[in-house]
Amino acid sequence: MPAAWPVPPAVQNLFAAWGLQFSPAVTRAFARYVAELQTWNARFNLTAWRTADDIWLHLVADALSLLTVYDLTPGQQAVDVGSGAGIPGVPLHLARPYTSFTLVEAAGKKARFLEHLRTALPAPGLTVLPRRAEEVGQAPAHRERYDLVVARAVAPLPVLLEYVLPLLRVGGVAVAYKGERAPQEIDAAARALDILGGRVRAIHAIPGLPYTRVLVFVEKHQPTPPRYPRRPGRPRKRPL
């Protein structure tokens, strides 16, 4: 297994600048995640980031940037839509294990990796759903159930909102990890927000990363109409 310990100095400095502190046990869990991802990535090409340093900075630290502006609380039910290699849901759960995370990922090899992590890390508070977000959003067991939805590198905001808002309870919050085009995406999402029952609550630019990271917080203020999300593929082909 590739060595992934200690935390790279650049990431240590970033955590210090952000005011984030993690116990040795949590930091070891992050390192185990990095090592597992490197091992699987060599066979299945789960992410473009190959080295431990890059995975720490561009995936783990990026995921944990949410904790600079929002902290998870005990008992929260959270879901990571389009989790891919587990970002941002896995590092967030490792940092705050009292929050359960459901990881929605339709790609088979990525879903198998996420299921592997549950025992390899271990992380029993993770649940993996190998299904399309549109299907999960219409499932009674998941619709309007969650307190928090997170999503990174999934789709433009008008499309993403149709994936995530049906999963949120009224009063819950969706956090979209976006880049420098966040303002334009928010403007383009006005109609989707109105239809789906959401409103932008806050926009946070995260300092210190070697790329632009903007976290867009969308609060759900009314139930999403039953017809949304539409059938798989429809939101992306015909955004609201």
C-alpha beads as a LAMMPS data file, in Angstrom:
LAMMPS data file: protein, C-alpha beads

240 atoms
239 bonds

1 atom types
1 bond types

-500.0 500.0 xlo xhi
-500.0 500.0 ylo yhi
-500.0 500.0 zlo zhi

Masses

1 110.0

Atoms # bond

1 1 1 0.000 0.000 0.000
2 1 1 1.475 3.436 -0.883
3 1 1 2.713 5.477 2.037
4 1 1 0.396 8.384 2.806
5 1 1 1.700 9.483 6.208
6 1 1 2.459 12.119 7.391
7 1 1 0.154 14.868 6.225
8 1 1 1.996 16.919 3.574
9 1 1 3.370 20.193 4.984
10 1 1 1.294 22.275 2.566
11 1 1 -1.884 20.631 3.872
12 1 1 -0.762 20.955 7.494
13 1 1 -0.231 24.673 6.901
14 1 1 -3.615 24.960 5.227
15 1 1 -5.404 23.267 8.116
16 1 1 -3.608 25.590 10.547
17 1 1 -4.603 28.657 8.535
18 1 1 -8.189 27.434 8.490
19 1 1 -8.176 26.768 12.237
20 1 1 -8.924 23.063 11.754
21 1 1 -7.474 20.545 14.188
22 1 1 -7.918 16.784 13.972
23 1 1 -6.991 14.061 16.417
24 1 1 -4.207 11.606 15.536
25 1 1 -6.842 8.902 15.025
26 1 1 -8.790 11.038 12.544
27 1 1 -5.617 12.048 10.722
28 1 1 -4.628 8.380 10.432
29 1 1 -8.057 7.674 8.963
30 1 1 -7.508 10.410 6.360
31 1 1 -4.117 8.856 5.528
32 1 1 -5.674 5.405 5.187
33 1 1 -8.259 6.832 2.804
34 1 1 -5.488 8.413 0.702
35 1 1 -3.597 5.125 0.582
36 1 1 -6.690 3.108 -0.334
37 1 1 -7.539 5.553 -3.099
38 1 1 -4.014 5.346 -4.507
39 1 1 -4.177 1.549 -4.537
40 1 1 -7.558 1.398 -6.246
41 1 1 -6.738 4.254 -8.571
42 1 1 -3.843 2.283 -10.040
43 1 1 -6.331 -0.332 -11.234
44 1 1 -9.574 1.488 -11.841
45 1 1 -8.747 5.142 -12.619
46 1 1 -11.095 6.628 -10.049
47 1 1 -9.548 10.114 -10.091
48 1 1 -7.031 12.098 -12.103
49 1 1 -5.044 12.865 -8.933
50 1 1 -2.342 10.208 -8.533
51 1 1 0.171 11.208 -5.863
52 1 1 -0.522 11.229 -2.154
53 1 1 0.280 14.948 -1.977
54 1 1 -2.216 15.753 -4.732
55 1 1 -4.947 13.604 -3.182
56 1 1 -4.412 15.252 0.204
57 1 1 -4.592 18.756 -1.263
58 1 1 -7.082 18.511 -4.115
59 1 1 -9.479 15.991 -2.596
60 1 1 -9.165 15.647 1.190
61 1 1 -8.434 19.296 2.020
62 1 1 -10.960 20.479 -0.551
63 1 1 -13.655 18.306 1.031
64 1 1 -12.803 19.532 4.523
65 1 1 -12.943 23.185 3.470
66 1 1 -16.646 23.046 4.324
67 1 1 -15.721 22.846 8.013
68 1 1 -14.273 26.373 7.864
69 1 1 -17.774 27.828 7.435
70 1 1 -20.158 25.085 8.555
71 1 1 -19.802 22.345 11.153
72 1 1 -21.708 19.109 11.167
73 1 1 -23.675 18.265 14.284
74 1 1 -24.481 14.980 16.018
75 1 1 -27.483 13.210 14.579
76 1 1 -27.426 14.968 11.220
77 1 1 -28.374 12.865 8.227
78 1 1 -26.203 13.801 5.265
79 1 1 -25.961 12.631 1.664
80 1 1 -23.176 13.073 -0.882
81 1 1 -24.611 13.104 -4.407
82 1 1 -22.289 11.929 -7.166
83 1 1 -19.718 10.914 -4.569
84 1 1 -17.226 9.506 -7.084
85 1 1 -14.130 8.495 -5.121
86 1 1 -15.816 9.637 -1.896
87 1 1 -15.398 13.395 -2.110
88 1 1 -16.526 15.284 -0.149
89 1 1 -18.521 12.786 1.897
90 1 1 -15.824 10.399 3.111
91 1 1 -13.373 12.963 4.589
92 1 1 -16.286 14.861 6.141
93 1 1 -17.570 11.693 7.792
94 1 1 -14.097 10.751 9.027
95 1 1 -13.709 14.235 10.516
96 1 1 -17.178 14.167 12.085
97 1 1 -18.049 10.465 12.570
98 1 1 -21.180 11.324 14.534
99 1 1 -22.787 12.424 11.242
100 1 1 -23.945 9.570 9.030
101 1 1 -23.344 9.921 5.294
102 1 1 -25.151 8.256 2.420
103 1 1 -22.959 8.178 -0.692
104 1 1 -24.884 8.185 -3.972
105 1 1 -22.753 6.956 -6.877
106 1 1 -24.077 5.249 -10.015
107 1 1 -20.722 4.229 -11.560
108 1 1 -20.099 0.620 -10.580
109 1 1 -16.333 0.712 -9.997
110 1 1 -16.609 3.847 -7.873
111 1 1 -19.497 2.430 -5.856
112 1 1 -17.459 -0.735 -5.215
113 1 1 -14.573 1.373 -3.948
114 1 1 -16.900 3.274 -1.618
115 1 1 -18.334 0.016 -0.281
116 1 1 -14.783 -1.235 0.285
117 1 1 -14.013 1.869 2.369
118 1 1 -16.759 1.044 4.858
119 1 1 -14.711 -1.855 6.207
120 1 1 -11.180 -0.813 5.185
121 1 1 -11.153 2.484 7.086
122 1 1 -13.436 1.403 8.926
123 1 1 -16.401 3.740 8.508
124 1 1 -19.644 2.019 9.522
125 1 1 -21.488 5.341 9.400
126 1 1 -21.275 5.344 5.614
127 1 1 -24.033 3.932 3.415
128 1 1 -23.472 3.425 -0.312
129 1 1 -26.292 3.723 -2.850
130 1 1 -25.178 2.556 -6.331
131 1 1 -28.036 4.372 -8.070
132 1 1 -28.740 7.472 -10.146
133 1 1 -29.547 10.603 -8.168
134 1 1 -32.843 10.958 -10.054
135 1 1 -33.918 7.516 -8.844
136 1 1 -32.880 8.159 -5.251
137 1 1 -34.758 11.466 -5.235
138 1 1 -38.008 9.677 -6.078
139 1 1 -37.513 6.840 -3.568
140 1 1 -39.759 7.256 -0.487
141 1 1 -36.953 6.108 1.824
142 1 1 -34.764 9.027 0.739
143 1 1 -36.997 11.790 -0.548
144 1 1 -37.030 14.886 1.692
145 1 1 -35.232 12.993 4.442
146 1 1 -31.807 14.611 4.731
147 1 1 -30.569 17.591 6.732
148 1 1 -27.540 18.189 4.499
149 1 1 -26.650 17.407 0.890
150 1 1 -23.142 17.960 -0.460
151 1 1 -21.980 17.689 -4.062
152 1 1 -18.709 18.381 -5.834
153 1 1 -17.873 18.271 -9.564
154 1 1 -21.258 16.793 -10.492
155 1 1 -23.142 19.209 -12.771
156 1 1 -23.885 22.899 -13.377
157 1 1 -26.037 24.347 -10.611
158 1 1 -29.379 24.375 -12.541
159 1 1 -28.952 20.613 -13.105
160 1 1 -27.485 19.864 -9.690
161 1 1 -30.402 21.440 -7.867
162 1 1 -32.793 18.949 -9.425
163 1 1 -30.625 16.139 -8.071
164 1 1 -30.190 17.468 -4.542
165 1 1 -33.229 19.490 -3.462
166 1 1 -35.693 16.566 -3.613
167 1 1 -33.518 14.788 -1.029
168 1 1 -33.593 17.646 1.496
169 1 1 -36.160 18.110 4.205
170 1 1 -37.668 21.586 4.401
171 1 1 -35.136 23.666 6.334
172 1 1 -32.238 21.503 5.184
173 1 1 -29.197 22.820 3.338
174 1 1 -27.443 21.793 0.132
175 1 1 -23.791 22.760 -0.321
176 1 1 -22.424 22.879 -3.867
177 1 1 -18.634 22.947 -4.237
178 1 1 -18.125 25.347 -7.133
179 1 1 -15.341 27.317 -8.812
180 1 1 -14.842 30.722 -10.357
181 1 1 -18.070 30.515 -12.375
182 1 1 -20.219 30.238 -9.244
183 1 1 -21.881 33.670 -9.728
184 1 1 -22.895 32.845 -13.312
185 1 1 -24.219 29.435 -12.260
186 1 1 -26.293 31.016 -9.501
187 1 1 -27.803 33.477 -11.980
188 1 1 -28.613 30.635 -14.369
189 1 1 -30.258 28.646 -11.560
190 1 1 -32.927 31.235 -10.662
191 1 1 -35.751 29.303 -12.323
192 1 1 -34.649 25.959 -10.874
193 1 1 -34.518 27.455 -7.381
194 1 1 -38.016 28.851 -7.751
195 1 1 -39.500 25.588 -9.057
196 1 1 -37.733 23.228 -6.665
197 1 1 -38.239 25.214 -3.448
198 1 1 -34.723 26.461 -2.760
199 1 1 -33.020 29.783 -2.169
200 1 1 -29.352 30.716 -1.970
201 1 1 -28.539 31.341 1.680
202 1 1 -24.810 32.095 1.522
203 1 1 -21.774 32.053 -0.745
204 1 1 -18.339 31.449 0.774
205 1 1 -15.028 31.830 -1.057
206 1 1 -12.502 29.513 0.591
207 1 1 -8.975 30.963 0.931
208 1 1 -5.667 29.171 0.699
209 1 1 -6.264 26.557 -1.987
210 1 1 -4.273 26.749 -5.251
211 1 1 -7.531 27.032 -7.191
212 1 1 -10.836 28.830 -6.747
213 1 1 -13.225 27.143 -4.353
214 1 1 -16.614 28.666 -3.685
215 1 1 -19.207 26.959 -1.494
216 1 1 -22.792 27.785 -2.450
217 1 1 -25.335 27.157 0.326
218 1 1 -28.906 26.558 -0.803
219 1 1 -31.650 26.310 1.805
220 1 1 -34.854 24.406 1.100
221 1 1 -37.802 26.547 2.160
222 1 1 -40.710 24.602 0.677
223 1 1 -41.397 21.059 -0.545
224 1 1 -40.219 20.089 -4.009
225 1 1 -43.091 19.293 -6.409
226 1 1 -43.584 15.518 -6.766
227 1 1 -42.633 15.402 -10.453
228 1 1 -39.036 16.351 -9.641
229 1 1 -36.516 14.945 -10.149
230 1 1 -37.508 13.900 -13.629
231 1 1 -36.486 10.560 -15.112
232 1 1 -32.747 9.739 -15.333
233 1 1 -30.918 11.869 -17.851
234 1 1 -33.699 14.421 -18.268
235 1 1 -32.307 17.100 -15.883
236 1 1 -29.000 17.202 -17.733
237 1 1 -30.550 17.152 -21.200
238 1 1 -33.203 19.744 -20.388
239 1 1 -32.167 21.839 -17.380
240 1 1 -34.851 23.853 -15.627

Bonds

1 1 1 2
2 1 2 3
3 1 3 4
4 1 4 5
5 1 5 6
6 1 6 7
7 1 7 8
8 1 8 9
9 1 9 10
10 1 10 11
11 1 11 12
12 1 12 13
13 1 13 14
14 1 14 15
15 1 15 16
16 1 16 17
17 1 17 18
18 1 18 19
19 1 19 20
20 1 20 21
21 1 21 22
22 1 22 23
23 1 23 24
24 1 24 25
25 1 25 26
26 1 26 27
27 1 27 28
28 1 28 29
29 1 29 30
30 1 30 31
31 1 31 32
32 1 32 33
33 1 33 34
34 1 34 35
35 1 35 36
36 1 36 37
37 1 37 38
38 1 38 39
39 1 39 40
40 1 40 41
41 1 41 42
42 1 42 43
43 1 43 44
44 1 44 45
45 1 45 46
46 1 46 47
47 1 47 48
48 1 48 49
49 1 49 50
50 1 50 51
51 1 51 52
52 1 52 53
53 1 53 54
54 1 54 55
55 1 55 56
56 1 56 57
57 1 57 58
58 1 58 59
59 1 59 60
60 1 60 61
61 1 61 62
62 1 62 63
63 1 63 64
64 1 64 65
65 1 65 66
66 1 66 67
67 1 67 68
68 1 68 69
69 1 69 70
70 1 70 71
71 1 71 72
72 1 72 73
73 1 73 74
74 1 74 75
75 1 75 76
76 1 76 77
77 1 77 78
78 1 78 79
79 1 79 80
80 1 80 81
81 1 81 82
82 1 82 83
83 1 83 84
84 1 84 85
85 1 85 86
86 1 86 87
87 1 87 88
88 1 88 89
89 1 89 90
90 1 90 91
91 1 91 92
92 1 92 93
93 1 93 94
94 1 94 95
95 1 95 96
96 1 96 97
97 1 97 98
98 1 98 99
99 1 99 100
100 1 100 101
101 1 101 102
102 1 102 103
103 1 103 104
104 1 104 105
105 1 105 106
106 1 106 107
107 1 107 108
108 1 108 109
109 1 109 110
110 1 110 111
111 1 111 112
112 1 112 113
113 1 113 114
114 1 114 115
115 1 115 116
116 1 116 117
117 1 117 118
118 1 118 119
119 1 119 120
120 1 120 121
121 1 121 122
122 1 122 123
123 1 123 124
124 1 124 125
125 1 125 126
126 1 126 127
127 1 127 128
128 1 128 129
129 1 129 130
130 1 130 131
131 1 131 132
132 1 132 133
133 1 133 134
134 1 134 135
135 1 135 136
136 1 136 137
137 1 137 138
138 1 138 139
139 1 139 140
140 1 140 141
141 1 141 142
142 1 142 143
143 1 143 144
144 1 144 145
145 1 145 146
146 1 146 147
147 1 147 148
148 1 148 149
149 1 149 150
150 1 150 151
151 1 151 152
152 1 152 153
153 1 153 154
154 1 154 155
155 1 155 156
156 1 156 157
157 1 157 158
158 1 158 159
159 1 159 160
160 1 160 161
161 1 161 162
162 1 162 163
163 1 163 164
164 1 164 165
165 1 165 166
166 1 166 167
167 1 167 168
168 1 168 169
169 1 169 170
170 1 170 171
171 1 171 172
172 1 172 173
173 1 173 174
174 1 174 175
175 1 175 176
176 1 176 177
177 1 177 178
178 1 178 179
179 1 179 180
180 1 180 181
181 1 181 182
182 1 182 183
183 1 183 184
184 1 184 185
185 1 185 186
186 1 186 187
187 1 187 188
188 1 188 189
189 1 189 190
190 1 190 191
191 1 191 192
192 1 192 193
193 1 193 194
194 1 194 195
195 1 195 196
196 1 196 197
197 1 197 198
198 1 198 199
199 1 199 200
200 1 200 201
201 1 201 202
202 1 202 203
203 1 203 204
204 1 204 205
205 1 205 206
206 1 206 207
207 1 207 208
208 1 208 209
209 1 209 210
210 1 210 211
211 1 211 212
212 1 212 213
213 1 213 214
214 1 214 215
215 1 215 216
216 1 216 217
217 1 217 218
218 1 218 219
219 1 219 220
220 1 220 221
221 1 221 222
222 1 222 223
223 1 223 224
224 1 224 225
225 1 225 226
226 1 226 227
227 1 227 228
228 1 228 229
229 1 229 230
230 1 230 231
231 1 231 232
232 1 232 233
233 1 233 234
234 1 234 235
235 1 235 236
236 1 236 237
237 1 237 238
238 1 238 239
239 1 239 240
